[in-house]
């Protein structure tokens, strides 16, 4: 299978191939029935910028968690067509180590505020799932790149949060939620996280208002539910 064939299948959903890797000897990931060392390839699937939002908006349904449900339907369909096993970051606990996989698959690096930063997309990207193939697929060699944060002396992401929820590498989730639910939190809800928006990398990929609001409201609801459980 050629990766371009897979990318063509993903185009209609506004999704992107986000790199991949070959698990090492004895690392069978989640192939529970596979013998250790069996050849396999894991390919990450995600989105960047505004590309996926029109497809999701058109295809979404009224359900409890529309983005995760849409992602599951889409990647199950693609996986069936390519003989792969779909994996999702929202299945758990325990949750699969998508952030660790991403570091092995493409030139991303941790940002000062936590999410992985991409040298082109900045912080405006996400990993929606992965496809696990029980075969060896040719992958382009990973080209290491220095983190763009290393050349950003001011790091405005650390000083732009109106709730001061990002300090010394820690994220004060309750402070963030309290701000979002206050009368001062509308700018964060409508435009997305202001700390994220302050990053100078990839600003041309910043989410449109409807997309940013969707993600912020989903984040708020999920965190409040987690606190109540």
C-alpha positions, 0 to 999 in steps of 0.5 A: 500500500502507498501512503498517497492512496491512504491520504486520498481516502482521507481527503474527503474527511479533511484529515491528514496523514501525520507520519508513522513508525514501525514498532520495535522488536517485542513492541506489539502495541495493541495487537494482543494476539500477535507474536512479539516482533511481528512486522507492523506499521502504525500511521497517525491520522489527524488534522491541521488548521481549518481543513477538516472543519467543513467536512465534520460540520457537514457530516456530524450528527446529534449525539453525546460526543459528536467529534469522537463519534464522527472520528470513530465512524470515519476511521472505522470506514477507512480501516475496513477499506485498508485492512487496518486496525483503528486506534483512538486517543479517547478510548480508555482508561487506560489511554493509548500514548498518542503524544509519545507516538507523535514524537516518533512519527513526525517533527513535533516537540513539547511546547511550553504550555503542554501541547505538541508544537508542529514547525508548520502548523504551530499549535493548530493541529490534533491527532484524531486516531491511528491505523495499525497495519500488520505489514511493513509499509514504506515510510519517509524517514523522519527529518528531525527539526529543532523546536520553534520554541527554542527561537522564541525568546519572549514565549508569549504563550506563557503570559497571555492567559487572562486566568494565569492558569499557565505557570512554571510548566503547570496547568491550573485547570480549575482556574481556566474553567472558572475563567471560561464560565465567568463573564470575562471568559467569552473571548476565550470561548469564541476565539479559542485559548488565548495562550495558544493564539499568542504563539507566532508559529502557524498563525495562518492555520488558526481555527475559525471562530465556530471551530474554536468555540466547539473545541473550547466548549467541548473541553469545558464540558469534559473537564467539568464532567471529569471533576464530578466523577 
